[in-house]
Amino acid sequence: MIEPVNAKKRAMRLFLTGAPGVGKTTLIRAVVEGLEAIKCAGFYTLEERRGGQRVGFRIVTLSGREGSLASLGNRPPTVGRYSVHLDQFEALVLPELDSRTTPADLYVIDEIGKMELFSRKFAGRLVDLLAEPTPILATIAQKGMGLIEQIKNRDDIELIEVSRKNRDRLVDQIRSRIKTERERM
């Protein structure tokens, strides 16, 4: 298909959703590991466990910095049994998602969920990224109101449901789409 000369090119925006524990973070990490020639910026989150028990969540930036997103506690803001560490989260994540200071071919965001959205600065940065022609690979909560719902209802994103049945084959499919999109730009 030939696009009209004045057609606006839309940036690729893939948002992965699915039930908690289905493997969205594992999927996003596997995709990024195979994108050697594509400059990626962003972050992913990992469960922190001690003695087989989950005690919190860590933030790992693609530039290699780490910090705590949440830990067991009751200091606000909280999600369930976890206190969210907004100061560490914002210090690590906001510079990674700023196209002026950290230009990238692809912005990786794992995840857009209740804990992360306690940060108004993070929410604002998401809105800014979505206003720019920036390619994004993100995970987003399966359920949620407000910004989660607004993002999922946008017509410029593709929402991909991740399940235990499709998550392994999605790695190559998503990686291939990202590489193909990058070659077209």
One Martini backbone bead per residue (centre of mass of N, CA, C, O) as a GRO file, in nm:
protein
  185
    1MET     BB    1   0.095   0.036   0.023
    2ILE     BB    2   0.045   0.371  -0.051
    3GLU     BB    3   0.130   0.658   0.092
    4PRO     BB    4   0.068   0.955   0.144
    5VAL     BB    5   0.275   1.219   0.158
    6ASN     BB    6   0.106   1.355   0.419
    7ALA     BB    7   0.140   1.125   0.598
    8LYS     BB    8   0.146   1.024   0.916
    9LYS     BB    9   0.368   0.889   1.118
   10ARG     BB   10   0.342   0.619   1.332
   11ALA     BB   11   0.417   0.510   1.621
   12MET     BB   12   0.518   0.245   1.792
   13ARG     BB   13   0.270   0.091   2.027
   14LEU     BB   14   0.330  -0.151   2.274
   15PHE     BB   15   0.085  -0.309   2.489
   16LEU     BB   16   0.108  -0.511   2.765
   17THR     BB   17  -0.124  -0.755   2.887
   18GLY     BB   18  -0.231  -0.917   3.198
   19ALA     BB   19  -0.205  -1.124   3.425
   20PRO     BB   20  -0.072  -1.175   3.703
   21GLY     BB   21   0.218  -1.378   3.638
   22VAL     BB   22   0.236  -1.439   3.311
   23GLY     BB   23   0.516  -1.273   3.186
   24LYS     BB   24   0.572  -0.971   3.100
   25THR     BB   25   0.860  -0.913   3.200
   26THR     BB   26   0.999  -1.150   3.063
   27LEU     BB   27   0.920  -1.065   2.780
   28ILE     BB   28   1.047  -0.779   2.770
   29ARG     BB   29   1.336  -0.873   2.829
   30ALA     BB   30   1.368  -1.063   2.584
   31VAL     BB   31   1.326  -0.854   2.368
   32VAL     BB   32   1.558  -0.654   2.446
   33GLU     BB   33   1.801  -0.859   2.427
   34GLY     BB   34   1.742  -0.868   2.091
   35LEU     BB   35   1.824  -0.530   2.054
   36GLU     BB   36   2.125  -0.433   1.990
   37ALA     BB   37   2.072  -0.201   1.747
   38ILE     BB   38   1.875  -0.079   1.966
   39LYS     BB   39   1.795   0.202   2.138
   40CYS     BB   40   1.729   0.169   2.482
   41ALA     BB   41   1.489   0.298   2.721
   42GLY     BB   42   1.433   0.234   3.076
   43PHE     BB   43   1.226  -0.020   3.248
   44TYR     BB   44   1.209  -0.266   3.514
   45THR     BB   45   1.053  -0.514   3.717
   46LEU     BB   46   1.113  -0.681   4.037
   47GLU     BB   47   1.105  -0.921   4.246
   48GLU     BB   48   1.149  -0.947   4.599
   49ARG     BB   49   1.319  -1.214   4.774
   50ARG     BB   50   1.273  -1.398   5.093
   51GLY     BB   51   1.235  -1.709   5.174
   52GLY     BB   52   1.002  -1.721   4.935
   53GLN     BB   53   0.923  -1.420   4.987
   54ARG     BB   54   0.763  -1.137   4.920
   55VAL     BB   55   0.916  -0.793   4.987
   56GLY     BB   56   0.918  -0.666   4.685
   57PHE     BB   57   1.036  -0.405   4.452
   58ARG     BB   58   1.233  -0.353   4.163
   59ILE     BB   59   1.441  -0.132   3.985
   60VAL     BB   60   1.549  -0.148   3.634
   61THR     BB   61   1.756  -0.010   3.427
   62LEU     BB   62   1.895  -0.008   3.105
   63SER     BB   63   2.161   0.141   3.240
   64GLY     BB   64   2.192  -0.025   3.544
   65ARG     BB   65   2.004   0.082   3.750
   66GLU     BB   66   1.900   0.064   4.104
   67GLY     BB   67   1.590   0.008   4.300
   68SER     BB   68   1.317   0.089   4.500
   69LEU     BB   69   0.968   0.063   4.481
   70ALA     BB   70   0.898  -0.166   4.710
   71SER     BB   71   0.791  -0.246   5.051
   72LEU     BB   72   0.734  -0.358   5.335
   73GLY     BB   73   0.454  -0.165   5.461
   74ASN     BB   74   0.274   0.155   5.593
   75ARG     BB   75   0.390   0.376   5.417
   76PRO     BB   76   0.299   0.621   5.239
   77PRO     BB   77   0.227   0.482   4.981
   78THR     BB   78  -0.006   0.208   4.922
   79VAL     BB   79  -0.001  -0.151   4.825
   80GLY     BB   80  -0.120  -0.320   5.031
   81ARG     BB   81   0.184  -0.427   5.192
   82TYR     BB   82   0.311  -0.177   5.028
   83SER     BB   83   0.562   0.055   5.004
   84VAL     BB   84   0.614   0.336   4.816
   85HIS     BB   85   0.918   0.469   4.643
   86LEU     BB   86   0.910   0.755   4.484
   87ASP     BB   87   1.195   0.875   4.494
   88GLN     BB   88   1.342   0.637   4.355
   89PHE     BB   89   1.170   0.606   4.109
   90GLU     BB   90   1.205   0.894   3.990
   91ALA     BB   91   1.519   0.905   3.982
   92LEU     BB   92   1.539   0.662   3.774
   93VAL     BB   93   1.302   0.698   3.550
   94LEU     BB   94   1.272   0.988   3.434
   95PRO     BB   95   1.542   1.007   3.271
   96GLU     BB   96   1.477   0.753   3.084
   97LEU     BB   97   1.192   0.916   2.974
   98ASP     BB   98   1.374   1.147   2.831
   99SER     BB   99   1.421   1.264   2.511
  100ARG     BB  100   1.629   1.497   2.578
  101THR     BB  101   1.840   1.315   2.769
  102THR     BB  102   1.724   1.015   2.646
  103PRO     BB  103   1.775   0.903   2.366
  104ALA     BB  104   1.563   0.679   2.162
  105ASP     BB  105   1.417   0.416   1.975
  106LEU     BB  106   1.313   0.286   2.261
  107TYR     BB  107   1.059   0.269   2.503
  108VAL     BB  108   1.068   0.113   2.829
  109ILE     BB  109   0.773  -0.005   3.022
  110ASP     BB  110   0.786  -0.165   3.358
  111GLU     BB  111   0.509  -0.040   3.468
  112ILE     BB  112   0.159   0.038   3.433
  113GLY     BB  113   0.054   0.107   3.760
  114LYS     BB  114  -0.035   0.170   4.073
  115MET     BB  115   0.245   0.237   4.188
  116GLU     BB  116   0.353   0.426   3.960
  117LEU     BB  117   0.088   0.626   3.966
  118PHE     BB  118   0.163   0.786   4.225
  119SER     BB  119   0.328   0.934   4.014
  120ARG     BB  120   0.286   1.232   3.861
  121LYS     BB  121   0.547   1.251   3.699
  122PHE     BB  122   0.513   0.988   3.546
  123ALA     BB  123   0.241   1.049   3.418
  124GLY     BB  124   0.347   1.299   3.266
  125ARG     BB  125   0.563   1.148   3.100
  126LEU     BB  126   0.370   0.969   2.947
  127VAL     BB  127   0.215   1.193   2.809
  128ASP     BB  128   0.460   1.309   2.663
  129LEU     BB  129   0.541   1.054   2.501
  130LEU     BB  130   0.256   1.029   2.356
  131ALA     BB  131   0.296   1.318   2.210
  132GLU     BB  132   0.517   1.178   2.074
  133PRO     BB  133   0.714   1.005   1.817
  134THR     BB  134   0.735   0.737   2.017
  135PRO     BB  135   0.853   0.441   2.073
  136ILE     BB  136   0.671   0.172   2.250
  137LEU     BB  137   0.731  -0.056   2.529
  138ALA     BB  138   0.472  -0.199   2.734
  139THR     BB  139   0.327  -0.235   3.049
  140ILE     BB  140  -0.019  -0.301   3.157
  141ALA     BB  141  -0.269  -0.307   3.338
  142GLN     BB  142  -0.557  -0.485   3.322
  143LYS     BB  143  -0.651  -0.304   3.555
  144GLY     BB  144  -0.806   0.025   3.544
  145MET     BB  145  -0.808   0.358   3.581
  146GLY     BB  146  -0.773   0.636   3.422
  147LEU     BB  147  -0.479   0.624   3.266
  148ILE     BB  148  -0.506   0.333   3.191
  149GLU     BB  149  -0.768   0.363   3.029
  150GLN     BB  150  -0.675   0.586   2.836
  151ILE     BB  151  -0.449   0.430   2.701
  152LYS     BB  152  -0.621   0.177   2.608
  153ASN     BB  153  -0.816   0.387   2.428
  154ARG     BB  154  -0.621   0.443   2.226
  155ASP     BB  155  -0.549   0.465   1.865
  156ASP     BB  156  -0.204   0.456   1.898
  157ILE     BB  157  -0.234   0.165   2.014
  158GLU     BB  158  -0.126  -0.169   2.103
  159LEU     BB  159  -0.302  -0.434   2.243
  160ILE     BB  160  -0.153  -0.712   2.426
  161GLU     BB  161  -0.234  -1.029   2.514
  162VAL     BB  162  -0.104  -1.213   2.780
  163SER     BB  163  -0.013  -1.558   2.796
  164ARG     BB  164   0.095  -1.871   2.853
  165LYS     BB  165   0.051  -1.954   2.545
  166ASN     BB  166   0.194  -1.676   2.396
  167ARG     BB  167   0.463  -1.560   2.525
  168ASP     BB  168   0.690  -1.708   2.365
  169ARG     BB  169   0.608  -1.616   2.069
  170LEU     BB  170   0.612  -1.303   2.120
  171VAL     BB  171   0.906  -1.237   2.120
  172ASP     BB  172   0.965  -1.261   1.810
  173GLN     BB  173   0.732  -1.086   1.707
  174ILE     BB  174   0.810  -0.822   1.850
  175ARG     BB  175   1.101  -0.797   1.762
  176SER     BB  176   1.041  -0.791   1.459
  177ARG     BB  177   0.864  -0.536   1.459
  178ILE     BB  178   1.077  -0.344   1.568
  179LYS     BB  179   1.287  -0.386   1.344
  180THR     BB  180   1.108  -0.310   1.107
  181GLU     BB  181   1.035  -0.026   1.203
  182ARG     BB  182   1.327   0.081   1.216
  183GLU     BB  183   1.392   0.045   0.908
  184ARG     BB  184   1.158   0.250   0.812
  185MET     BB  185   1.293   0.520   0.954
   0.00000   0.00000   0.00000
